[in-house]
Amino acid sequence: MMIVYVAIGVSLITFIIYALDRRSKQEPLDWFVATKLSFFGGLIASGVAYVSTSSTTDLKELVSEIKPEIPIVQEMFVGVPSF
């Protein structure tokens, strides 16, 4: 449910900022552009909220899987670059 709140909040903030920008320039409000900005702003924000609040990944399990690979990867970065 938090994803919906984030999407609506970002959409409203995006619309308000767009309207204030147009008003400060004393230009008319283009409703098509305002709709696009609000929609895509909310869409991107909801995607970020979904990815960052996903409870399906347990961080301890993920770290325990990656931890044995760290020394192998670090071997690539030993020494001075030769280019």
C-alpha positions as CSV (number, residue, x, y, z in Angstrom):
1,M,0.0,0.0,0.0
2,M,3.0,2.3,0.6
3,I,3.8,2.1,-3.1
4,V,0.4,3.7,-4.0
5,Y,1.0,6.5,-1.4
6,V,4.5,7.2,-2.9
7,A,3.2,7.3,-6.4
8,I,0.3,9.7,-5.6
9,G,2.6,11.9,-3.5
10,V,5.2,12.2,-6.1
11,S,2.6,12.8,-8.8
12,L,1.1,15.6,-6.8
13,I,4.5,17.2,-6.0
14,T,5.5,16.9,-9.7
15,F,2.3,18.7,-10.8
16,I,2.7,21.4,-8.2
17,I,6.3,22.1,-9.1
18,Y,5.4,22.2,-12.8
19,A,2.5,24.6,-12.2
20,L,4.7,26.9,-10.1
21,D,7.4,26.8,-12.8
22,R,4.8,27.8,-15.5
23,R,3.3,30.5,-13.2
24,S,6.7,32.0,-12.4
25,K,7.4,32.3,-16.2
26,Q,3.9,33.6,-16.7
27,E,3.2,30.9,-19.3
28,P,0.0,29.0,-19.7
29,L,-0.3,25.5,-18.1
30,D,-0.1,22.8,-20.7
31,W,-2.3,20.0,-19.3
32,F,-0.8,17.3,-21.6
33,V,2.7,18.0,-20.3
34,A,1.5,18.2,-16.7
35,T,-0.2,14.9,-17.1
36,K,2.9,13.2,-18.6
37,L,5.2,14.6,-15.9
38,S,2.9,13.6,-13.1
39,F,2.2,10.1,-14.5
40,F,5.8,9.2,-15.3
41,G,7.1,10.8,-12.0
42,G,4.6,8.6,-10.1
43,L,5.5,5.6,-12.1
44,I,9.2,5.9,-11.6
45,A,8.8,6.7,-7.9
46,S,6.5,3.6,-7.4
47,G,9.1,1.5,-9.1
48,V,11.8,2.7,-6.9
49,A,9.6,2.2,-3.8
50,Y,8.8,-1.3,-4.9
51,V,12.4,-2.3,-5.4
52,S,13.7,-0.7,-2.2
53,T,10.9,-2.1,0.0
54,S,10.8,-5.6,-1.3
55,S,10.7,-8.0,1.6
56,T,11.4,-11.2,-0.4
57,T,15.1,-10.9,-0.2
58,D,16.7,-11.6,3.1
59,L,19.9,-9.5,3.4
60,K,21.7,-12.0,5.6
61,E,21.2,-14.8,3.1
62,L,22.3,-12.5,0.3
63,V,25.5,-11.5,2.1
64,S,26.3,-15.0,3.0
65,E,26.1,-16.0,-0.6
66,I,28.3,-13.2,-1.8
67,K,30.9,-13.2,1.0
68,P,33.0,-16.2,-0.2
69,E,33.4,-14.6,-3.6
70,I,34.9,-11.3,-2.4
71,P,38.6,-12.5,-2.2
72,I,38.4,-13.9,-5.7
73,V,37.1,-10.7,-7.1
74,Q,39.7,-8.6,-5.2
75,E,42.5,-10.5,-6.9
76,M,41.7,-8.6,-10.1
77,F,42.5,-5.3,-8.5
78,V,45.9,-6.1,-7.1
79,G,48.9,-4.3,-8.6
80,V,49.4,-1.3,-10.8
81,P,47.4,-0.8,-14.0
82,S,49.5,-1.6,-17.1
83,F,47.8,0.5,-19.7
